Amino acid sequence: MKENKKLKTMSDAGFRGMVWIFKLVDLFGVSGKYLQKVPLKQGMAVVDYGCGPGRYTIPMAKLIGPRGKVFAVDIQPLAIDMVKKMAERENIVNVEVVLADSYNTGIGDSTVNLVLLSDTLHMIEDCNKLFKEIHRILKKDGILFMNPGHMRLSKATEIVESTHLFEIVECKGVDMFVTPK
């Protein structure tokens, strides 16, 4: 049975407020330092799940190079619009935006090398559906790199393990390296 329930988005005002907070935080180079932890390689297919304003999307697109591709996935139309405009402004052609209204991203089965899920898990209504979708799109040797952000690491670990779809390979601080089973 196909899932037809639309996901609830953050309000436009809430999203704009979040963008300003990110801009202030990133004045101190936070997003650049964070991406140094993500195991990105030239030519990868990457999903920035819950991409928001693209604070990781655009830098990842540059790091993986023109042979790679970043899928910027979000349920907030303003986020998708911002990422699209930023990519155009910087002449970046390896970003594909995906405005999702359900957990189905429309990305092909087993086509992605890495999914970045950063500070998004606390906003997910149905974690099982989310992780089924991530499992579907990740290659067998793919990596889910996640940071629970506003959620305790112990709770995030419990959620991941309860799906029985992934194995937590390593935790470095609050960053989790997770692979499909």
N, C-alpha and C positions, 0 to 999 in steps of 0.2 A: 504494500500500500504506500502510495506517495505521500510525503509530508507536505501539507498545504499551509500549516500554521505559520504566519509571518512573525519574524522575530521583532521584539521591541527595540527601537533605537534610543540612544541617548538624545535628549532634547538638543535642538540647535544651539540654544544659549549655553547649555552645559558643555557641549562640544567646543564651542568657541572659547569658553573659559579654560577648558583643558588645554587647548592649543596655546593659549597665552602662558599657562604654567610651564608647558614643555619648552616654549621659547626662552623663558627665564632660566630654567634649569640647564638648558643646552648652551647658554652663554658660558657655562663652566666646562663645556666639552663632554658632558655626561653621555650623550648618545654615541659619540665617536669612541669613547673608552669602552662602552658596552659592546659595540660591534667587534672590538678586538678579541672578545671572548668567543664569538660565534665562529664555528669552523667553516668559513666560506672559502670556496675555491673558484678559480676561473671556469666559466662554462656551466656552472651549476644552474639547475632550475630550483627556485626558492619561492616559498609562500610566506608573505608577511601577513599572518592571520590576525585580524583586528588592527590593521595598519594605521588607523587614525590619520593624522595629518602627513604621514610619510616620513617621519623623522628617521626611520630605519630603512624604508623602502628605497629612497633615492641613493643614499650612501651604499647600500647593498648592491644596487644595480651597477654602480661604478666599480665596486670591488669584484664582482663576478664577470665583468666585461661584456662586450657586445655579443659573444656567443652564448652567454647565459641569459636567464630570464627571471624576472621577479613578478610574481602574481601578488598584487596588493588587494587583499580581501577585507571588506568591511561591510557593515549593515547600514552605516550612516552615509547618506548621499553627500553631505558636505565633505566628509573624509575623502571619498572617491574623487569628487570634483577638485579638491586641493591637490591630491597626488597627481591627477591627470595634468593639471595646470603647471605644477612644479616640474614634472617630467618634460613637458613641452617647452617650458622656459629654459631648461637646462639642456635641451636637445638630446634627451635620453630616450632611446627607442626600445629598450629591452624591459620595459615595465608594461604589464597588462593589468588594468584595474578590473576588479570583480565586485560589483554591487550585489551582495547576497541578501536574500530575504528569508532564507532558511539555512540549514546547515550544509546543504548541497552547494558546493562551490562551482560545479560544472567543469572542474579541472579533471583531466583524464586520469584513469586508474594507473597507479604505479609509475607516475611520470615525474615526481618531485624528489630532489635530493635532500632538501632540508625545509622544515617548517619552523618558522620563528613564531612563538606564542609568548609574547612579553607583556606582563601586567594586564592580561585579558581574562584569565580564567574566572576571576571573581564576578565578572559580568555575564557569564554564560548561564543560560537557563537550564539547558540539558547537556551536561558534560558527556554523557554516553553517546549522544548523537554527534557531538563535536569530535570526539576521539574516534568514532567509527569513520567519519569523513576524513580525518587526518590519516588514519590507517589506510584507507582506500587510496588516497593520492600519493602517499609515500612509497618510494621504491623499497624493496626488501632490505637493502643496505642503507636506507635513508635515516636521517636524524631529525628528531623533534627536539629543538633547543628551546627550553622554556624557563621563564622566570615568573614565579607566581605573583610577584608584585604585592598587591594589597591583600593577598591571601597567605596564611602561614604555609611554610614549606611542608610541614607535616600533613596538613589538609590536602595540599596539592598532590603530595605523594600518595595519599590514601585514594584520591580520585583516580589518578593514573593507574594504580595497581588494581582498583576495583573493575576496570574495564577488561582486564585479562587480555588486552591487545598489545600491550607494550611492556618493555623491560626498562627499568631505570638503570642505566649503565654507570652513571656517575653524578654526584652532586658536588659542585664547587661553590661554596657559599650558598646562595639561593638559586644558582643556575643549575638546571637539570639537563643532562644529556640522556635522551630516551630513544630507544630503537623499537621498531615493530617486532612482535613475536612471530 
